[in-house]
Amino acid sequence: MIIDCHGHYTTAPRSHTEWRAAQQAAFTAGLLPPPYPDISDDDIRASIEGSQLKLMTERGIDLTIFSPRASAMEHHFGDEAVSARWAQVSNDLIARVVQLYPRRFAGVCQLPQSPGVPIARAVAELRRCVLGLGFVGCNLNPDPSGGHWTSPPLTDRSWYPFYEAMAELDVPAMVHVSAVTNPAFHATGSHYLNADTTAFMQLLQADLFKDFPELRLIIPHGGGAVPYHWGRFRGLADMLGRPPLEESVLGNVFFDTCVYHQPGIDLLFKVIDTGNIVFGSEMIGAVRGIDPQTGHHFDDTRRYVDALDLAPGDRDRVYELNARRIYPRLAAP
């Protein structure tokens, strides 16, 4: 199989996104939001079959690990109740996609994070989605403030109640930020990549995985700046008196292939062992156009991986086996 670990429901039905706008307007006005709309199975099919499923079939992707649109999580907006309700309806919609196409999608949940609210309060939604909806993982936002970084590092003990629940449920997290309100950052061009790099550096500096040896984290978008500056991170680990990265981080941290040109993929595979790379595309996501240099979509990442001179075992690891190891609950669907 070819498993895409990084898919978002960027084509969700219009009534879903319109309700979100109404929820936000109601909160701003101090009113209750309207009831969530009735969305039919046909509405969901129309939103999926001409977009995600069509491209998956064209590109030979068998299964996508699917979550709500990352930029729309908007944890910075509103309060805890607003985030909780938005996460619930978004996750329920993902569950319906999986129910309609159980051989093509596996669910990953959005969390009801909110600035200043203990992450422990997100555990209930994680449990609901994993145990009740059959989801296989979650997206964890290290910066619910929207680009102002008011939360403690991912290695701070305030995050531990959530990691304990992840370990109990045997699910991984993709470390994925959402929308940004800081005008210094472009959302997908800098904020996302900054967050990927920041998360890795936080993990390098502490002993999180000594406390949670089975914890599994995916750093998306090829790891941000990490593979390109691998020598810097190795050197910093040495300067800070930290263990080698292979011992302290790489047993628990994985990078996806959401890198949108061949030289970038070549570098990723040259620097990072294939045991730590999992296939991902984030199709119909941050970069949707056609590369004028190749004539193919930037996010058709399978082309880049196929162009590598990989041994069959390495190719199998990247396309399927690593995903099954990182997401063991994939075996159930």
C-alpha positions as CSV (number, residue, x, y, z in Angstrom):
1,M,0.0,0.0,0.0
2,I,0.9,3.7,-0.3
3,I,-0.3,5.5,2.8
4,D,-0.4,9.3,2.9
5,C,0.1,10.4,6.5
6,H,-0.8,14.0,5.9
7,G,-4.2,14.9,4.5
8,H,-6.6,17.7,5.6
9,Y,-10.3,18.2,4.7
10,T,-9.6,21.4,2.8
11,T,-12.7,20.8,0.6
12,A,-15.3,20.5,3.4
13,P,-18.9,21.3,2.4
14,R,-19.6,25.1,2.3
15,S,-22.3,24.8,5.0
16,H,-19.6,23.6,7.4
17,T,-17.3,26.6,6.8
18,E,-20.3,29.0,6.8
19,W,-21.4,27.7,10.2
20,R,-17.9,28.4,11.5
21,A,-18.1,31.9,10.3
22,A,-21.5,32.2,12.0
23,Q,-20.1,30.8,15.2
24,Q,-17.3,33.3,15.2
25,A,-19.7,36.2,14.5
26,A,-22.0,35.1,17.3
27,F,-19.1,34.9,19.8
28,T,-18.0,38.4,18.8
29,A,-21.5,39.7,19.2
30,G,-22.0,37.9,22.6
31,L,-24.7,35.7,21.1
32,L,-25.2,31.9,20.9
33,P,-24.2,30.3,17.6
34,P,-26.9,28.9,15.3
35,P,-27.5,25.1,15.2
36,Y,-25.0,23.1,13.2
37,P,-26.4,22.4,9.7
38,D,-27.6,19.1,8.4
39,I,-24.9,17.9,5.9
40,S,-26.0,14.9,3.8
41,D,-23.9,12.0,2.7
42,D,-24.2,13.3,-0.9
43,D,-22.8,16.7,0.3
44,I,-19.8,14.9,1.6
45,R,-19.4,12.7,-1.5
46,A,-19.5,15.8,-3.7
47,S,-16.8,17.5,-1.6
48,I,-14.5,14.4,-1.7
49,E,-14.9,12.5,-5.0
50,G,-13.9,15.3,-7.3
51,S,-11.0,16.4,-5.2
52,Q,-9.2,14.2,-2.6
53,L,-10.3,10.9,-4.0
54,K,-9.7,11.9,-7.6
55,L,-6.1,13.0,-6.9
56,M,-5.4,9.9,-4.7
57,T,-6.5,7.7,-7.6
58,E,-4.5,9.6,-10.2
59,R,-1.4,9.5,-8.0
60,G,-1.7,5.9,-6.8
61,I,-2.3,6.7,-3.1
62,D,-4.3,4.0,-1.4
63,L,-5.1,5.5,2.0
64,T,-4.9,9.0,3.5
65,I,-4.7,9.7,7.2
66,F,-7.2,12.5,7.2
67,S,-7.9,15.4,9.6
68,P,-9.7,18.7,9.7
69,R,-8.2,21.6,7.9
70,A,-5.2,22.7,9.9
71,S,-5.4,26.4,9.2
72,A,-9.0,26.4,10.2
73,M,-8.4,25.0,13.6
74,E,-7.9,28.6,14.7
75,H,-7.2,27.8,18.4
76,H,-6.5,31.4,19.0
77,F,-10.1,32.5,18.4
78,G,-12.8,32.7,21.1
79,D,-12.7,30.7,24.3
80,E,-12.5,27.1,25.4
81,A,-16.2,26.5,24.7
82,V,-15.9,27.8,21.1
83,S,-12.8,25.7,20.4
84,A,-14.4,22.6,22.0
85,R,-17.6,22.9,19.8
86,W,-15.6,23.6,16.6
87,A,-13.3,20.6,17.3
88,Q,-16.3,18.4,17.9
89,V,-18.2,19.2,14.7
90,S,-15.0,19.1,12.6
91,N,-14.0,15.7,14.0
92,D,-17.5,14.3,13.5
93,L,-17.3,15.4,9.8
94,I,-14.0,13.5,9.4
95,A,-15.7,10.5,11.0
96,R,-18.4,10.6,8.4
97,V,-15.8,10.7,5.6
98,V,-14.1,7.7,7.0
99,Q,-17.5,5.9,7.3
100,L,-18.3,6.5,3.7
101,Y,-14.8,5.6,2.4
102,P,-13.3,3.2,5.1
103,R,-10.7,1.8,2.7
104,R,-9.5,5.2,1.6
105,F,-9.4,7.4,4.8
106,A,-8.4,7.0,8.4
107,G,-9.3,9.7,10.9
108,V,-7.0,12.0,12.9
109,C,-8.6,14.5,15.3
110,Q,-8.4,18.2,15.8
111,L,-8.0,19.1,19.5
112,P,-10.0,21.7,21.5
113,Q,-7.0,23.7,22.4
114,S,-7.2,27.3,23.6
115,P,-4.6,29.8,24.8
116,G,-4.1,29.5,28.5
117,V,-6.3,26.4,28.9
118,P,-4.5,23.4,30.3
119,I,-3.9,20.8,27.6
120,A,-5.3,18.1,30.0
121,R,-8.8,19.4,29.1
122,A,-8.2,18.2,25.5
123,V,-7.9,14.6,26.6
124,A,-11.7,14.0,26.6
125,E,-12.0,14.8,22.9
126,L,-8.9,12.7,22.1
127,R,-10.6,9.7,23.9
128,R,-13.9,10.3,22.2
129,C,-12.3,10.4,18.8
130,V,-10.0,7.3,19.3
131,L,-12.4,5.1,21.3
132,G,-15.7,6.3,19.9
133,L,-14.9,7.3,16.3
134,G,-12.0,4.9,15.6
135,F,-9.5,7.6,14.9
136,V,-5.8,6.7,14.7
137,G,-4.1,9.9,16.0
138,C,-4.3,13.6,16.6
139,N,-2.9,17.0,15.5
140,L,-1.2,18.8,18.4
141,N,-0.7,22.5,18.1
142,P,2.4,23.7,20.0
143,D,1.2,27.4,19.6
144,P,-2.5,27.8,20.2
145,S,-1.9,31.6,20.5
146,G,-1.7,31.9,16.7
147,G,2.0,32.9,16.2
148,H,2.7,34.6,19.5
149,W,4.1,31.5,21.3
150,T,2.7,32.0,24.7
151,S,2.6,28.3,25.5
152,P,5.5,26.5,27.3
153,P,7.7,24.2,25.3
154,L,6.4,20.8,24.3
155,T,8.7,19.2,26.8
156,D,7.2,21.1,29.7
157,R,5.5,19.0,32.3
158,S,2.2,20.9,31.7
159,W,1.9,18.8,28.5
160,Y,2.4,15.5,30.3
161,P,-1.3,14.7,31.0
162,F,-1.9,14.7,27.3
163,Y,1.1,12.5,26.6
164,E,0.0,10.1,29.2
165,A,-3.3,9.7,27.4
166,M,-1.6,9.3,24.0
167,A,0.6,6.6,25.5
168,E,-2.4,4.8,27.0
169,L,-4.3,5.0,23.7
170,D,-1.2,4.1,21.7
171,V,-1.7,7.0,19.2
172,P,0.8,9.5,17.8
173,A,0.5,13.2,17.3
174,M,1.4,15.3,14.3
175,V,2.9,18.6,15.6
176,H,0.9,21.0,13.5
177,V,0.2,24.7,14.1
178,S,-2.8,26.5,12.8
179,A,-3.7,30.0,11.6
180,V,-1.4,32.9,12.5
181,T,-2.4,36.4,13.8
182,N,1.1,37.7,14.1
183,P,1.6,39.9,11.0
184,A,5.3,39.1,10.9
185,F,4.6,35.6,9.7
186,H,3.0,34.1,6.6
187,A,0.9,31.2,7.7
188,T,2.2,28.4,5.5
189,G,5.4,30.0,4.3
190,S,7.0,30.9,7.6
191,H,4.7,30.1,10.6
192,Y,4.3,26.4,9.7
193,L,8.0,25.9,9.0
194,N,9.0,27.9,12.0
195,A,6.9,25.7,14.2
196,D,8.4,22.5,12.8
197,T,11.9,23.7,13.4
198,T,11.0,25.1,16.9
199,A,9.4,21.8,18.0
200,F,12.4,19.8,17.0
201,M,14.7,22.1,18.9
202,Q,12.6,21.9,22.0
203,L,12.8,18.1,21.8
204,L,16.5,18.2,21.3
205,Q,17.0,20.3,24.5
206,A,15.0,18.0,27.0
207,D,14.5,14.5,28.0
208,L,10.8,14.1,27.1
209,F,11.3,10.6,25.6
210,K,13.0,9.3,28.7
211,D,9.7,9.9,30.5
212,F,7.6,8.7,27.5
213,P,9.8,6.2,25.6
214,E,6.8,5.0,23.4
215,L,5.7,8.5,22.5
216,R,5.6,9.1,18.7
217,L,5.6,12.6,17.1
218,I,5.5,13.5,13.4
219,I,7.1,16.8,12.4
220,P,5.5,17.7,9.1
221,H,6.6,19.6,6.0
222,G,9.9,17.6,5.9
223,G,10.8,18.9,9.4
224,G,11.0,22.5,8.4
225,A,14.7,23.6,8.5
226,V,15.9,20.5,10.4
227,P,17.3,18.3,7.6
228,Y,18.8,21.3,5.8
229,H,20.6,22.4,9.0
230,W,21.3,18.9,10.4
231,G,24.9,19.8,11.1
232,R,23.8,22.8,13.2
233,F,21.4,20.6,15.3
234,R,24.1,17.9,15.8
235,G,26.5,20.7,16.8
236,L,24.0,22.3,19.2
237,A,23.3,19.0,20.8
238,D,27.1,18.6,21.4
239,M,27.5,22.2,22.7
240,L,24.5,21.8,25.1
241,G,25.8,18.5,26.5
242,R,22.9,16.6,25.0
243,P,23.1,13.0,23.7
244,P,23.5,12.4,19.9
245,L,20.2,13.0,18.1
246,E,20.0,9.4,17.1
247,E,19.8,8.5,20.8
248,S,17.7,11.3,22.2
249,V,15.2,12.2,19.4
250,L,15.1,9.9,16.4
251,G,13.7,7.0,18.2
252,N,10.4,8.9,18.6
253,V,10.3,11.6,16.0
254,F,9.5,11.2,12.3
255,F,9.4,13.5,9.3
256,D,7.0,13.5,6.4
257,T,7.7,14.1,2.7
258,C,5.6,17.3,2.3
259,V,8.6,18.9,0.5
260,Y,7.6,20.3,-2.8
261,H,10.6,20.0,-5.1
262,Q,13.0,17.1,-6.0
263,P,16.2,18.6,-4.5
264,G,14.5,19.0,-1.2
265,I,13.3,15.4,-1.1
266,D,16.8,14.3,-2.2
267,L,18.3,16.1,0.8
268,L,15.7,14.8,3.2
269,F,16.6,11.2,2.3
270,K,20.3,11.9,2.2
271,V,20.3,13.3,5.8
272,I,17.5,11.3,7.5
273,D,17.3,7.5,7.7
274,T,14.3,6.0,5.9
275,G,13.1,4.5,9.2
276,N,12.3,8.1,10.2
277,I,10.5,9.2,7.0
278,V,6.9,8.7,6.3
279,F,5.1,9.5,3.1
280,G,2.9,12.6,3.0
281,S,1.6,15.1,0.5
282,E,-0.8,17.5,2.2
283,M,-2.5,17.6,-1.2
284,I,-5.0,20.4,-1.9
285,G,-3.2,22.2,0.9
286,A,-0.6,24.9,1.2
287,V,0.8,24.8,-2.3
288,R,-1.9,23.8,-4.9
289,G,-0.4,25.0,-8.2
290,I,1.5,23.4,-11.0
291,D,5.3,23.7,-11.0
292,P,6.2,25.4,-14.3
293,Q,9.6,23.7,-14.2
294,T,8.1,20.2,-14.2
295,G,4.5,20.6,-15.4
296,H,3.3,18.6,-12.4
297,H,1.6,19.7,-9.2
298,F,4.0,20.8,-6.5
299,D,2.2,18.6,-4.0
300,D,2.4,15.4,-6.1
301,T,5.2,14.2,-3.7
302,R,5.0,10.6,-4.9
303,R,6.8,11.6,-8.0
304,Y,9.7,12.9,-6.0
305,V,9.9,9.7,-3.9
306,D,9.6,7.5,-6.9
307,A,12.5,9.3,-8.5
308,L,14.9,8.3,-5.7
309,D,17.1,5.3,-6.0
310,L,15.8,3.5,-3.0
311,A,16.1,-0.2,-2.1
312,P,12.8,-2.0,-2.1
313,G,12.8,-2.4,1.7
314,D,13.4,1.4,2.1
315,R,10.6,2.2,-0.3
316,D,8.2,-0.1,1.6
317,R,9.1,1.6,4.9
318,V,8.5,5.1,3.6
319,Y,5.3,4.3,1.7
320,E,3.6,1.9,4.2
321,L,5.5,0.2,7.0
322,N,6.6,3.3,8.9
323,A,3.0,4.6,8.9
324,R,1.8,1.3,10.3
325,R,4.4,1.4,13.0
326,I,3.7,5.1,13.9
327,Y,-0.1,4.6,13.7
328,P,-0.7,1.0,15.1
329,R,-4.5,1.6,15.2
330,L,-4.5,1.6,11.4
331,A,-4.7,-2.2,11.7
332,A,-8.2,-2.0,13.1
333,P,-9.9,-0.3,10.1
